[in-house]
Amino acid sequence: MEPIDIGLIVSGGMLVLVLLGMRVAFAAAMAGMTGLIWIFWAKKGYDPEQFMWALTVSVKTAGQVPHSKVASQALSLIPTFILIGYLAYYAGLTQALFEAAKRWFAWVPGGLAVSTVFATAGFAAVSGASVATSAVFARIAIPEMLDIGYDKRFAAGVVAAAGTLASLIPPSAILVIYAIIVEQDVGKLLLAGFVPGAFSAIVYASLIIGMAMTFKNFGPPVRGFTWRQRFESLPPALPIVFVVLTIILFVYNPFGGDAWGTPTEGGAIGAFVVFLVAMYRGMRWHQLKDALLETAKLSVMIFTIIWGVLIYVRFLGFADLPGAFSDWITSLSMAPMLILICILLAYAVLGMFMDAIGMLLLTLPVVYPAVMALNGGEAVAAVDSTFGMSGPMCAIWFGILVVKMAEFCLITPPIGLNCFVVAGVRDDLSVQDVFKGVTPFFIADAITIALLVAFPWIVLWLPSQV
């Protein structure tokens, strides 16, 4: 049996395990080990005496993965970004941010929901985890929306959908993981997420305002805040702005010349700044301990998925499945843009059954080379040549599209993780309630993705300035 056939059989078996409920990390690691043993043993003609040799070589091959790949300096961004978010929550910055957004935007139709979207987008700029963002605002925003008469399902849907913005707005753990897998510049990818992230928030807000103007007694506006009260709400939220600027300055020097530091250093300094703010605001020891523990739990979960999937990726290399898929894609007579749309639709389907990080880690080693091989290696360059869509710029554009699809998957049933988190925080909500509440936001995400595909400059303008 040829290695490519082994790759297809093992990959199919892994997908079955995932659909049956096995964790992606363990299913991928098991599939990777099984595939490696199979391939090495097949090379020896399935000689029973050579089975132990194949097992030994497979274990050594897989054993090199965790340290050699996860010891990457770029991955150290993940725990620091997550820590920033938890420290900001325990420092009271999230409450201050929500209060500022409420005083400035609650007067519009559906104002409290709009305020939640913008406050969540602001918090996403210091939090690398969508799950943490959803959990925080489920405690802060949902009670206030219920108090003025919002439907509880829609209130929950707003928080779950807005929480996905943390996947796109830097610092983003998923963007970092994408950069590591496809070996692209982390700094440029983080910069590329700002404009699409803000654009997504505006689309969400526009949807809410439109619904509030269409349906009677839907999302009543909140009025009565004076200009003095609005300006008084800004200083407590300024530390978040300072942290964002600190990270940006380390990724990109606006005054020309080399960057002042690496994204890793920017993330570490950002975490230190938030820690100082939290201490100044009187954060207690048990709160600091909770922030560290929650950061450790989420980081370990992400790193475990990475370990398991990288073993599977090592197997894919021996099976040459990425190369075969790339050759098949480039042999199709379809237009590159149509192929890209089909790939994005496939991600939408996969997201119904897999978590976002696992989905990207499992598919990118196969899909990314195929996308980059489209149109003679210039990957959909015909869309807009202004930004030089070949090479790194195309990788950045495709990365933002894929991460946006990962956002979409965080709220799609039956696996939508953000929906489970919101339901878990609120005893008066079921998971079905949250899934019903996020339904309108599927339309908003579809519009956003279509515009990002049609107008690449939305993604590429900011990184093209570096």
C-alpha positions, 0 to 999 in steps of 0.5 A: 500500500502506498503512503498516500493511501495510508495517509487517507485511511488514517486521516479518515479514521481520525475524523471518525474519532473526532466525530465520536467525541474524542478530544482533537489532541488525543485523536490526532496523536493516536492517528499520527502514531498509528500512521507512522508505525504503519508507514515504517512497517510497510517499508519493511514489507510488513515483516513481523520481525520488523514491527518492533523496529517500526514502533521504535522509530515511530516513537522516536520520530513522534517524541521529537515533536513536543520539544522541538516545535513547542519550544518556539519563542513565538508560542510564548506569546500565547500564555502572556496574551491570555494572562493579560486578559485575565489580569485585566478582568481581575483589575476591573478594567472590563467593567470600566470598559463596559461602562465607558461603552455604555455611556457613549453608545447606549443612546442608539437603538439596541444601544446596550447590545451595541455597547457590549459589542464595542466593549468586547472588541476593546477587551479583545485587544488585551485578551488572546482568548475568545472563551475568556472574553465570552465568560467575562462579559456574560457576567457583566453585560447580560444582567444589564441587558435583561434589566431593561427588557432584552430577550435573554436568548438575544442577550446571550447571543450578543455576548457569545458572538462578540466574544469571537472578536478576540480570535481576530483582534490582536493579541490573538492566540489563534493568529499566533498559532496560524503564523507558527504553522505556516511559518509567517511573520507573527508581527504582520499577522497581528497587525493585519487583524486590527482592521478586520476585527474592528470591521467585524465589530462595526458589522455586528453593531450595524446588525443590532441597530437594524434589528432594533429599528425594525422590530418594536420594543427590541433593544430599547436605547438607554439615555440620560448620560451627560457629556461630563459623565461620558468623559469621566468614564474614559480615564478608568478605561485608558490602561487598556489603550496604553497596553494596546499601544505598548504591544503595537509599538513593539511589533511596529516602530511608527517612527521608522527603522527596526521594531523596538522589540519582538511580539513576545517582548511586547506581550510580556511588557503588556502583561506587566503593565496590566499587573501593575494596574491590577495591583494599584487597583487593589487586586487581592492575592486570591484574584492573582492566583485565580488569574494565573491558574486560569491562564495555566489551564487555558495555555495547557489546553492549547499546547496539548492540542498543538502537541497532538496535532504536530505528531499527526502533521509529522505523519502527514509529511511522511505520507505526502498528503499535503503535496498530493492535495496541492497537486489535485487542487492545482489540477482543477479547471475551476477559477482560483477564487471559486476554489478558495470559496469552496475551501472556506465553505468546507471550514464552515462545515468542519467547524460544526464538529471541531473546535477552532484551534484543532480545526486549523491545526489539522487542516492547515498543513494540507490546505495552506500549500494548496492555496499558495499553489493556486494560480501558479504560486500566486494564490488568487493574485488576480483579486488585487495586485496592489498589495503584491498578493503573492507570497507573504501578503497572500499568506496574511490575507488567507490567514485572516480569512481562516481565522475569521472562519474559526470565529464563525465556528465558535458559535455554530452548533453543535460544538460552538464553544462560546455558546457553551461558555455563556450557558455555563456562566448563566444558570438561567440559560440553556445551550439551546437558548444561546444557539438561538440567540446567535443565529442573526450573527451568522448573517453578519459573519457571512457578510464580513467574510464576503467583503474580506474576500472581495476587498483584500485591502481591508486586511492588507492595508495596515501590514503593507505599511510595515 
